[in-house]
Amino acid sequence: MDKPELLLYVKTGCPWCDLAEEYLSEHGYKFRRIDVLRDRVAYDEMRRISGQTYAPTLVVGDEVLPDFGPEELEHFLKIHEIHP
């Protein structure tokens, strides 16, 4: 079975977004970075999926982690058994 794609919705200049990208990269995760400030359709999609407007927001299959820091990200990946 194929692994679901990791979609990371970010806003340029957002320190939490930078931390999320660093964490995923340093731990070997492949992800698609989507800058919602440059793409209004992506912003609306993030808002629809997560129910809020804050970034970063991570979407993996049916699982959504909105507005998080590194500790929440680590916990989310662990409990959902999402590996690099």
PASEBA-1860 file (N, C-alpha, C; in nm, 3 decimals):
! residues 84
1> MDKPELLL> 0.084/-0.119/0.000/0.000/0.000/0.000/0.088/0.125/0.000 ~ 0.054/0.220/-0.084/0.131/0.345/-0.090/0.107/0.428/0.034 ~ 0.213/0.497/0.076/0.200/0.590/0.188/0.124/0.713/0.140 ~ 0.039/0.768/0.226/-0.029/0.892/0.188/0.072/1.007/0.181 ~ 0.046/1.101/0.091/0.133/1.216/0.077/0.116/1.309/0.197 ~ 0.228/1.364/0.243/0.224/1.464/0.350/0.214/1.601/0.284 ~ 0.108/1.675/0.318/0.089/1.810/0.267/0.109/1.906/0.384 ~ 0.203/1.996/0.369/0.231/2.094/0.475/0.193/2.232/0.424
9> YVKTGCPW> 0.085/2.285/0.480/0.039/2.419/0.447/0.113/2.518/0.536 ~ 0.180/2.614/0.473/0.263/2.710/0.547/0.234/2.853/0.500 ~ 0.283/2.947/0.580/0.281/3.089/0.543/0.426/3.137/0.548 ~ 0.472/3.200/0.441/0.607/3.254/0.437/0.628/3.349/0.553 ~ 0.742/3.334/0.622/0.774/3.421/0.734/0.719/3.373/0.867 ~ 0.648/3.261/0.868/0.590/3.205/0.991/0.694/3.118/1.061 ~ 0.737/3.157/1.183/0.840/3.079/1.251/0.795/2.936/1.284 ~ 0.668/2.917/1.316/0.618/2.781/1.345/0.623/2.695/1.220
17> CDLAEEYL> 0.597/2.757/1.105/0.603/2.685/0.977/0.746/2.642/0.948 ~ 0.842/2.734/0.973/0.983/2.701/0.952/1.024/2.584/1.041 ~ 0.980/2.585/1.167/1.012/2.475/1.259/0.954/2.343/1.209 ~ 0.831/2.347/1.158/0.768/2.226/1.108/0.845/2.170/0.989 ~ 0.884/2.258/0.896/0.962/2.215/0.780/1.096/2.156/0.822 ~ 1.163/2.222/0.917/1.292/2.173/0.966/1.276/2.036/1.030 ~ 1.173/2.021/1.114/1.151/1.893/1.183/1.131/1.781/1.081 ~ 1.041/1.802/0.987/1.011/1.699/0.888/1.135/1.665/0.805
25> SEHGYKFR> 1.208/1.766/0.761/1.328/1.744/0.679/1.435/1.670/0.758 ~ 1.459/1.715/0.881/1.565/1.653/0.964/1.533/1.508/0.999 ~ 1.405/1.473/1.003/1.366/1.336/1.036/1.338/1.251/0.913 ~ 1.371/1.303/0.796/1.365/1.223/0.674/1.228/1.213/0.608 ~ 1.136/1.297/0.646/1.003/1.294/0.585/1.004/1.367/0.451 ~ 0.934/1.310/0.355/0.911/1.376/0.226/0.773/1.441/0.236 ~ 0.764/1.567/0.198/0.637/1.637/0.208/0.626/1.741/0.098 ~ 0.503/1.778/0.069/0.479/1.884/-0.029/0.446/2.011/0.049
33> RIDVLRDR> 0.526/2.114/0.026/0.509/2.244/0.093/0.414/2.328/0.010 ~ 0.309/2.379/0.074/0.210/2.461/0.005/0.202/2.595/0.077 ~ 0.244/2.701/0.009/0.243/2.836/0.068/0.106/2.899/0.044 ~ 0.028/2.908/0.149/-0.109/2.958/0.136/-0.116/3.110/0.115 ~ -0.007/3.180/0.139/-0.006/3.324/0.112/0.012/3.352/-0.037 ~ 0.070/3.257/-0.109/0.092/3.273/-0.253/-0.019/3.210/-0.336 ~ -0.102/3.129/-0.271/-0.203/3.053/-0.345/-0.337/3.060/-0.269 ~ -0.424/3.147/-0.316/-0.553/3.168/-0.247/-0.639/3.041/-0.247
41> VAYDEMRR> -0.633/2.964/-0.353/-0.709/2.839/-0.359/-0.660/2.743/-0.251 ~ -0.528/2.735/-0.234/-0.470/2.650/-0.130/-0.510/2.699/0.009 ~ -0.513/2.831/0.028/-0.556/2.888/0.156/-0.700/2.845/0.187 ~ -0.787/2.859/0.088/-0.927/2.820/0.107/-0.939/2.669/0.134 ~ -0.856/2.591/0.066/-0.855/2.446/0.086/-0.811/2.412/0.229 ~ -0.703/2.479/0.276/-0.655/2.456/0.412/-0.764/2.491/0.513 ~ -0.832/2.603/0.489/-0.938/2.647/0.580/-1.053/2.546/0.583 ~ -1.088/2.494/0.466/-1.197/2.396/0.457/-1.159/2.266/0.529
49> ISGQTYAP> -1.036/2.219/0.505/-0.991/2.092/0.562/-0.975/2.101/0.714 ~ -0.915/2.212/0.762/-0.878/2.221/0.903/-0.978/2.296/0.988 ~ -1.067/2.372/0.925/-1.164/2.449/1.000/-1.107/2.574/1.063 ~ -0.986/2.614/1.023/-0.924/2.734/1.078/-0.828/2.794/0.977 ~ -0.765/2.906/1.012/-0.682/2.979/0.916/-0.534/2.982/0.954 ~ -0.497/2.910/1.058/-0.359/2.917/1.107/-0.269/2.816/1.037 ~ -0.143/2.853/1.023/-0.042/2.764/0.969/0.067/2.751/1.075 ~ 0.139/2.640/1.075/0.132/2.532/0.978/0.010/2.441/1.001
57> TLVVGDEV> -0.030/2.376/0.895/-0.131/2.272/0.900/-0.077/2.155/0.820 ~ -0.078/2.037/0.881/-0.030/1.916/0.814/-0.149/1.826/0.784 ~ -0.155/1.777/0.661/-0.259/1.684/0.619/-0.192/1.558/0.568 ~ -0.232/1.444/0.627/-0.181/1.314/0.585/-0.301/1.223/0.569 ~ -0.340/1.199/0.446/-0.459/1.119/0.421/-0.580/1.189/0.482 ~ -0.648/1.119/0.573/-0.766/1.175/0.639/-0.733/1.246/0.770 ~ -0.606/1.243/0.809/-0.565/1.303/0.936/-0.519/1.447/0.914 ~ -0.561/1.536/1.006/-0.527/1.678/0.995/-0.472/1.726/1.128
65> LPDFGPEE> -0.359/1.796/1.122/-0.300/1.859/1.241/-0.289/2.008/1.213 ~ -0.383/2.088/1.267/-0.379/2.232/1.242/-0.302/2.307/1.350 ~ -0.237/2.418/1.311/-0.180/2.514/1.405/-0.101/2.445/1.516 ~ 0.019/2.397/1.483/0.096/2.314/1.577/0.239/2.360/1.592 ~ 0.301/2.312/1.699/0.444/2.330/1.722/0.512/2.194/1.711 ~ 0.645/2.189/1.729/0.720/2.065/1.712/0.673/1.950/1.802 ~ 0.635/1.980/1.927/0.593/1.873/2.017/0.463/1.808/1.969 ~ 0.369/1.891/1.925/0.242/1.837/1.872/0.267/1.757/1.744
73> LEHFLKIH> 0.359/1.805/1.662/0.391/1.735/1.537/0.449/1.597/1.568 ~ 0.544/1.592/1.658/0.607/1.464/1.695/0.502/1.367/1.747 ~ 0.414/1.414/1.834/0.308/1.330/1.891/0.213/1.281/1.782 ~ 0.171/1.369/1.692/0.080/1.336/1.582/0.139/1.226/1.494 ~ 0.266/1.242/1.456/0.331/1.142/1.370/0.340/1.007/1.441 ~ 0.367/1.011/1.571/0.381/0.887/1.648/0.247/0.815/1.664 ~ 0.144/0.887/1.707/0.016/0.818/1.733/-0.051/0.768/1.605 ~ -0.021/0.832/1.492/-0.080/0.788/1.365/0.016/0.697/1.287
81> EIHP> 0.130/0.664/1.350/0.228/0.574/1.290/0.267/0.619/1.150 ~ 0.300/0.747/1.139/0.345/0.804/1.012/0.496/0.809/1.017 ~ 0.558/0.731/0.929/0.705/0.718/0.929/0.761/0.775/0.800 ~ 0.890/0.817/0.807/0.952/0.871/0.684/0.961/0.766/0.574
END
